[in-house]
Amino acid sequence: MYRTHTCGELDLSYAGRQVQLAGWIQRIRKLGGMTFIDLRDRYGITQLVVKEDSPALVKETTESLGREYVVTVCGTVLERSNKNMNIPTGEIEIALTGIDVLNPSQVPPFTIEEESDGGEELRARYRYLDLRRTPLQKAMMLRHLMAQETRSYLSRCGFLEIETPFLIKSTPEGARDFVVPSRMNQGQFYALPQSPQQFKQLLMIAGYDKYFQIVRCFRDEDLRADRQPEFTQIDCEMSFVERDDVLAQFEGLIRHLFKTVLDIEIPSPLPRITYSMAMEKYGSDKPDMRFEMLIHDLTPLTRDTEFSVFRNADYVGAICVKGAAGYTRKQLDELTEWVKRPQIGASGLVYVRCTAEDDGNLSYKSSVDKFFDRQALEGWAQITGAADGDLLLVLSGPRKKTLEALGSLRLEMGNRLGLRAKDVYAPLWVYDFPLLEWDDETQRFYAKHHPFTAPKPEDLDKFYSDDPRDLEQVNANAYDFVLNGTEVGGGSIRIHDSLMQERMFRVLGMSEEEVNAKFSFIINAFRYGAPPHGGIAFGFDRWCSLFGGSESIRDFIAFPKNNSGRDVMLDAPAEIDAGQKKELGL
Ligand code: ASP
């Protein structure tokens, strides 16, 4: 027997008991004649103590110990004189009567404690050691809880978890596929699924009207901080549903996870806003609703001016930053540089400081005082709701680009003013996205969501029109679940009519031959009684990281890849030998 208890379990109620524990040695401290050892397992840390009068063998073995040695110990639970009330085992220690080294350890390359002294790259190379640290253990436990609660909730609602294959034919979702060469069919390749999209739709046609799967997806994209080449989705699909049925069903799941994982009640129903409203008021299709600071359109007020930048601009908009009128010239200059960075792309920044005069009236100090008098600036203040102590930040340019720049500036100001606390949650739905996006470079439309998303019924005339201006205006019956400025889930009501699906592929610029070669199976399936259906997929890693209060999804994936898509522990991807290549016909 290695242990009677775990290292997170013992407290004063065990005082006097003989126990046996097993775990890793986190730290050894010598104080006078006594040695204190922190013993760690995934449940916690328990303090062990070796004294002058401990058995000779225990004292001898203790001398030989090092960090990360695996040991099993036995001893008596005692009340500690120096209590640590921050941990559950902090009131006791174990006076050792025996200790066995189960396996020694080399000196670890970094400290394995709450905070480590190891850099990211080093810790990634020794991921199995990093995973011993409490923050990562907590992340893994949170992920487990999320997965279990998802499974139990959805199966209680009648959903079946059905697995779909990984070796498939390319499923276009907008990203590049990872491909796998076939040995048995030389010169041919499988693709790894970007999502089980077509399979879940086929399951609907097969009559499995409520499907879900916690499933790995693969996308060969350039990586950003919150992206991984392989990631996990909670993938769901339902038949005989309209948008509101889907939203209501998954609001249930969202509510359940908030309650069981974080013990937070979220508003019912969740706020919903349209894509166009989100763009207009937040400059983003994934608005962070933890704070207000809405975008206001000043274009009608800035047409008639000598200031050519505004006069010629397609759009002029402002955010009102509460209490920021005290921003210094230096801070404003720095902010101007910030909005001019290529990622934001604004050409400059106009500001207005609003302060109350002695008579109570507001006075304005702006960077465009030459062009706009008090009355004009008062008009801006009225529209934006600016009051004493507020700062207006104004950007101008092409409408969409300027709204997005204002959206980024809004988030930046939110960060600077501490309005984006990690433990405050503002979930919502965004809906009615455009169906299509025109790409100037390739001169064709792309599906904003994916090609299986249905147009809104009221936009069907435009969908069948050959005028690109009509097509641009078609809305999709699509929705996203957004949490704190992050898109956590996305889905849609699907096309279930073969002719409509064919039309969609045609709109996306595919020839009949191309459609037949790539999609004949799904178009065919639609001819055999496809029910109306729709669904959603949630980014599971991202959701876990938001619930765990972390910026990075990597902390919530046991063995993630780095920014260049490498597993630095395995050193993958790697060359394969010539024989292996030959066998694959490469
Ligand atoms: N398959 C979609 C995605 O991965 C989600 C969905 O439409 O259900 O984004």
Residues whose N, C-alpha, C, O or C-beta is under 5 A from the ligand:
A	BS01	LIG	Q194 S195 Q197 C236 G490 G491 S492 G535 I536 A537
